[in-house]
Amino acid sequence: MTKVAEERGDFQLVPLPEDGIDVVVILCGCPRACGNKAEVRARAGKSLLTAGESINGRHVPEAHLPSAVAEELIKILHS
């Protein structure tokens, strides 16, 4: 995420308690998606969920997760 933010320069990473968040990125290490809670998603207009080897419920091989997350974030930012 940091690399994408630095390369693009059109968004910044902020802590969840900040106001005015456009996209919340929920990173869960396991497929259970324990961090995917309504109160977390409610902090922003859009959300991106990574849980285990999936992004928003779509399976992504582990080796491709970083680039797939970056691609999905860019899509969200452009929508």
ROTORGU-330440 format. One record per atom (N, C-alpha, C, O): residue in three letters; x, y, z. Coordinates in Angstrom, 1 decimal. Layout:
# residues N
   r      u      v      w
 ALA      X      Y      Z
...
This chain:
# residues 79
   r      u      v      w
 MET    0.8   -1.2    0.0
 MET    0.0    0.0    0.0
 MET    0.9    1.3    0.0
 MET    0.6    2.2   -0.8
 THR    1.9    1.3    0.8
 THR    2.7    2.4    0.9
 THR    3.4    2.7   -0.4
 THR    3.5    3.8   -0.9
 LYS    3.9    1.6   -1.1
 LYS    4.5    1.8   -2.4
 LYS    3.6    2.4   -3.4
 LYS    4.0    3.3   -4.2
 VAL    2.3    1.9   -3.4
 VAL    1.4    2.4   -4.4
 VAL    1.1    3.9   -4.1
 VAL    1.0    4.7   -5.0
 ALA    0.9    4.2   -2.8
 ALA    0.7    5.6   -2.4
 ALA    1.8    6.5   -2.8
 ALA    1.6    7.6   -3.3
 GLU    3.0    6.1   -2.6
 GLU    4.2    6.9   -3.0
 GLU    4.3    7.0   -4.5
 GLU    4.6    8.1   -5.0
 GLU    4.1    5.9   -5.3
 GLU    4.2    6.0   -6.7
 GLU    3.1    6.9   -7.4
 GLU    3.3    7.7   -8.3
 ARG    1.9    6.8   -6.9
 ARG    0.7    7.5   -7.4
 ARG    0.7    8.9   -6.9
 ARG    0.5    9.9   -7.7
 GLY    0.9    9.1   -5.7
 GLY    0.8   10.5   -5.1
 GLY   -0.5   11.1   -5.0
 GLY   -0.6   12.3   -4.7
 ASP   -1.6   10.4   -5.4
 ASP   -2.9   11.0   -5.3
 ASP   -3.8   10.5   -4.2
 ASP   -5.0   10.8   -4.1
 PHE   -3.2    9.8   -3.2
 PHE   -3.9    9.4   -2.0
 PHE   -2.9    9.2   -0.9
 PHE   -1.7    9.1   -1.2
 GLN   -3.3    9.2    0.3
 GLN   -2.4    9.0    1.4
 GLN   -3.0    8.0    2.4
 GLN   -4.3    7.8    2.5
 LEU   -2.2    7.3    3.1
 LEU   -2.6    6.3    4.1
 LEU   -2.8    7.0    5.4
 LEU   -1.9    7.8    5.8
 VAL   -3.9    6.8    6.1
 VAL   -4.2    7.4    7.3
 VAL   -4.8    6.4    8.3
 VAL   -5.3    5.3    7.8
 PRO   -4.7    6.6    9.6
 PRO   -5.2    5.7   10.6
 PRO   -6.7    5.6   10.5
 PRO   -7.4    6.6   10.1
 LEU   -7.3    4.5   10.9
 LEU   -8.8    4.3   10.8
 LEU   -9.6    5.4   11.6
 LEU  -10.6    5.8   11.1
 PRO   -9.1    5.9   12.7
 PRO   -9.9    6.9   13.4
 PRO  -10.0    8.3   12.7
 PRO  -10.8    9.1   13.2
 GLU   -9.2    8.5   11.7
 GLU   -9.3    9.8   10.9
 GLU  -10.7   10.0   10.4
 GLU  -11.4    9.0   10.1
 ASP  -11.1   11.2   10.2
 ASP  -12.4   11.5    9.5
 ASP  -12.1   11.7    8.0
 ASP  -11.0   12.0    7.6
 GLY  -13.2   11.5    7.2
 GLY  -13.1   11.8    5.8
 GLY  -12.4   10.7    5.0
 GLY  -11.8   11.0    4.0
 ILE  -12.4    9.5    5.5
 ILE  -11.8    8.4    4.8
 ILE  -12.6    8.0    3.6
 ILE  -13.8    7.8    3.7
 ASP  -12.0    7.8    2.4
 ASP  -12.7    7.4    1.2
 ASP  -12.8    5.9    1.1
 ASP  -13.8    5.4    0.7
 VAL  -11.7    5.2    1.3
 VAL  -11.6    3.8    1.2
 VAL  -10.9    3.2    2.4
 VAL   -9.9    3.7    2.8
 VAL  -11.5    2.2    3.0
 VAL  -10.9    1.5    4.1
 VAL  -10.4    0.1    3.6
 VAL  -11.2   -0.6    2.9
 VAL   -9.2   -0.2    3.8
 VAL   -8.6   -1.4    3.4
 VAL   -8.5   -2.3    4.7
 VAL   -7.8   -2.0    5.6
 ILE   -9.2   -3.4    4.6
 ILE   -9.2   -4.4    5.7
 ILE   -8.3   -5.6    5.4
 ILE   -8.6   -6.3    4.4
 LEU   -7.3   -5.7    6.1
 LEU   -6.3   -6.8    5.8
 LEU   -6.4   -7.8    6.9
 LEU   -6.1   -7.6    8.1
 CYS   -6.9   -9.0    6.5
 CYS   -7.0  -10.1    7.5
 CYS   -6.1  -11.2    7.0
 CYS   -6.1  -11.6    5.8
 GLY   -5.3  -11.8    7.9
 GLY   -4.3  -12.8    7.5
 GLY   -5.0  -14.2    7.3
 GLY   -4.4  -15.0    6.6
 CYS   -6.1  -14.4    7.8
 CYS   -6.8  -15.7    7.6
 CYS   -8.1  -15.6    6.8
 CYS   -8.6  -14.4    6.7
 PRO   -8.6  -16.6    6.3
 PRO   -9.8  -16.6    5.5
 PRO  -11.1  -16.2    6.3
 PRO  -12.1  -16.0    5.7
 ARG  -11.0  -16.3    7.6
 ARG  -12.2  -16.0    8.4
 ARG  -12.6  -14.5    8.3
 ARG  -13.8  -14.2    8.6
 ALA  -11.7  -13.6    8.0
 ALA  -12.0  -12.2    7.8
 ALA  -12.6  -11.6    9.1
 ALA  -13.6  -10.9    9.1
 CYS  -11.9  -11.9   10.2
 CYS  -12.4  -11.4   11.5
 CYS  -12.4   -9.8   11.6
 CYS  -13.2   -9.3   12.3
 GLY  -11.6   -9.1   10.8
 GLY  -11.6   -7.7   10.8
 GLY  -12.7   -7.1   10.0
 GLY  -12.9   -5.8   10.0
 ASN  -13.4   -7.9    9.2
 ASN  -14.5   -7.3    8.3
 ASN  -15.8   -7.1    9.1
 ASN  -16.7   -7.9    9.1
 LYS  -15.8   -6.0    9.8
 LYS  -16.9   -5.6   10.7
 LYS  -17.6   -4.4   10.2
 LYS  -17.0   -3.5    9.5
 ALA  -18.9   -4.4   10.4
 ALA  -19.7   -3.2    9.9
 ALA  -19.2   -1.9   10.4
 ALA  -19.2   -0.9    9.6
 GLU  -18.7   -1.8   11.6
 GLU  -18.2   -0.6   12.2
 GLU  -16.9   -0.1   11.5
 GLU  -16.6    1.1   11.4
 VAL  -16.2   -1.1   11.0
 VAL  -14.9   -0.7   10.2
 VAL  -15.3   -0.3    8.8
 VAL  -14.8    0.8    8.4
 ARG  -16.2   -1.0    8.2
 ARG  -16.6   -0.6    6.8
 ARG  -17.3    0.7    6.8
 ARG  -17.3    1.5    5.8
 ALA  -18.0    1.0    7.9
 ALA  -18.8    2.3    8.0
 ALA  -17.9    3.5    8.1
 ALA  -18.4    4.6    7.9
 ARG  -16.6    3.4    8.3
 ARG  -15.7    4.5    8.5
 ARG  -15.4    5.1    7.1
 ARG  -14.9    6.2    7.0
 ALA  -15.8    4.4    6.0
 ALA  -15.4    4.9    4.7
 ALA  -16.6    4.6    3.7
 ALA  -17.4    3.8    4.0
 GLY  -16.6    5.3    2.6
 GLY  -17.6    5.0    1.6
 GLY  -17.4    3.7    0.9
 GLY  -18.4    3.1    0.4
 LYS  -16.2    3.3    0.7
 LYS  -15.9    2.0    0.0
 LYS  -14.9    1.2    0.9
 LYS  -14.2    1.8    1.7
 SER  -14.9   -0.1    0.6
 SER  -13.9   -0.9    1.4
 SER  -13.3   -1.9    0.4
 SER  -13.8   -2.3   -0.6
 LEU  -12.1   -2.4    0.8
 LEU  -11.4   -3.4    0.1
 LEU  -11.0   -4.4    1.2
 LEU  -10.3   -4.1    2.1
 LEU  -11.5   -5.7    1.0
 LEU  -11.2   -6.7    2.0
 LEU  -10.3   -7.8    1.5
 LEU  -10.5   -8.4    0.4
 THR   -9.2   -8.0    2.2
 THR   -8.2   -9.0    1.9
 THR   -8.3  -10.0    3.1
 THR   -8.0   -9.6    4.2
 ALA   -8.7  -11.2    2.8
 ALA   -8.8  -12.3    3.8
 ALA   -8.2  -13.5    3.3
 ALA   -8.7  -14.2    2.4
 GLY   -7.1  -14.0    4.0
 GLY   -6.4  -15.1    3.5
 GLY   -5.9  -14.9    2.1
 GLY   -5.2  -14.0    1.8
 GLU   -6.3  -15.8    1.2
 GLU   -5.9  -15.7   -0.2
 GLU   -7.1  -15.2   -1.1
 GLU   -7.4  -15.8   -2.1
 SER   -7.8  -14.2   -0.6
 SER   -8.9  -13.7   -1.3
 SER   -9.0  -12.2   -1.2
 SER   -8.6  -11.6   -0.2
 ILE   -9.5  -11.5   -2.2
 ILE   -9.8  -10.1   -2.2
 ILE  -11.2   -9.9   -2.6
 ILE  -11.7  -10.3   -3.7
 ASN  -12.0   -9.3   -1.6
 ASN  -13.4   -9.1   -1.8
 ASN  -14.1  -10.4   -2.2
 ASN  -15.0  -10.4   -3.1
 GLY  -13.7  -11.5   -1.6
 GLY  -14.3  -12.8   -1.9
 GLY  -13.8  -13.6   -3.1
 GLY  -14.2  -14.7   -3.3
 ARG  -12.9  -13.0   -3.9
 ARG  -12.4  -13.6   -5.1
 ARG  -11.0  -14.2   -4.8
 ARG  -10.1  -13.5   -4.2
 HIS  -10.8  -15.5   -5.0
 HIS   -9.6  -16.2   -4.8
 HIS   -8.4  -15.6   -5.6
 HIS   -8.6  -15.3   -6.8
 VAL   -7.3  -15.3   -4.9
 VAL   -6.1  -14.8   -5.6
 VAL   -4.9  -15.6   -5.0
 VAL   -4.8  -15.7   -3.8
 PRO   -4.1  -16.2   -5.8
 PRO   -3.0  -17.0   -5.3
 PRO   -2.1  -16.1   -4.4
 PRO   -1.9  -14.9   -4.8
 GLU   -1.5  -16.6   -3.4
 GLU   -0.7  -15.8   -2.4
 GLU    0.3  -15.0   -3.1
 GLU    0.6  -13.8   -2.7
 ALA    1.0  -15.5   -4.1
 ALA    2.1  -14.8   -4.8
 ALA    1.6  -13.6   -5.5
 ALA    2.4  -12.7   -5.7
 HIS    0.3  -13.5   -5.8
 HIS   -0.2  -12.4   -6.6
 HIS   -1.0  -11.4   -5.7
 HIS   -1.5  -10.4   -6.2
 LEU   -1.1  -11.7   -4.4
 LEU   -1.9  -10.8   -3.5
 LEU   -1.4   -9.4   -3.5
 LEU   -2.3   -8.5   -3.7
 PRO   -0.2   -9.1   -3.3
 PRO    0.2   -7.7   -3.3
 PRO   -0.2   -6.9   -4.6
 PRO   -0.7   -5.8   -4.5
 SER    0.1   -7.4   -5.7
 SER   -0.2   -6.7   -7.0
 SER   -1.7   -6.7   -7.2
 SER   -2.2   -5.7   -7.7
 ALA   -2.4   -7.7   -6.8
 ALA   -3.9   -7.7   -7.0
 ALA   -4.6   -6.7   -6.0
 ALA   -5.5   -6.1   -6.4
 VAL   -4.1   -6.6   -4.8
 VAL   -4.6   -5.6   -3.9
 VAL   -4.3   -4.2   -4.5
 VAL   -5.2   -3.3   -4.4
 ALA   -3.1   -3.9   -5.0
 ALA   -2.8   -2.6   -5.6
 ALA   -3.8   -2.3   -6.8
 ALA   -4.3   -1.2   -6.9
 GLU   -4.0   -3.3   -7.6
 GLU   -4.8   -3.1   -8.8
 GLU   -6.3   -2.8   -8.4
 GLU   -6.9   -2.0   -8.9
 GLU   -6.8   -3.6   -7.4
 GLU   -8.1   -3.4   -6.9
 GLU   -8.3   -2.0   -6.2
 GLU   -9.3   -1.3   -6.4
 LEU   -7.3   -1.6   -5.5
 LEU   -7.3   -0.2   -4.9
 LEU   -7.4    0.9   -6.0
 LEU   -8.1    1.8   -5.8
 ILE   -6.6    0.7   -7.0
 ILE   -6.6    1.7   -8.1
 ILE   -7.9    1.7   -8.8
 ILE   -8.4    2.8   -9.1
 LYS   -8.6    0.5   -9.0
 LYS   -9.9    0.5   -9.6
 LYS  -10.9    1.3   -8.7
 LYS  -11.7    2.1   -9.2
 ILE  -10.8    1.1   -7.4
 ILE  -11.7    1.7   -6.5
 ILE  -11.5    3.2   -6.5
 ILE  -12.5    4.0   -6.5
 LEU  -10.3    3.6   -6.5
 LEU   -9.9    5.1   -6.6
 LEU  -10.5    5.7   -7.8
 LEU  -10.8    6.9   -7.8
 HIS  -10.5    5.0   -8.9
 HIS  -11.0    5.5  -10.2
 HIS  -12.5    5.5  -10.4
 HIS  -13.0    6.1  -11.4
 SER  -13.1    4.8   -9.5
 SER  -14.6    4.7   -9.7
 SER  -15.4    5.8   -9.1
 SER  -16.6    5.9   -9.1
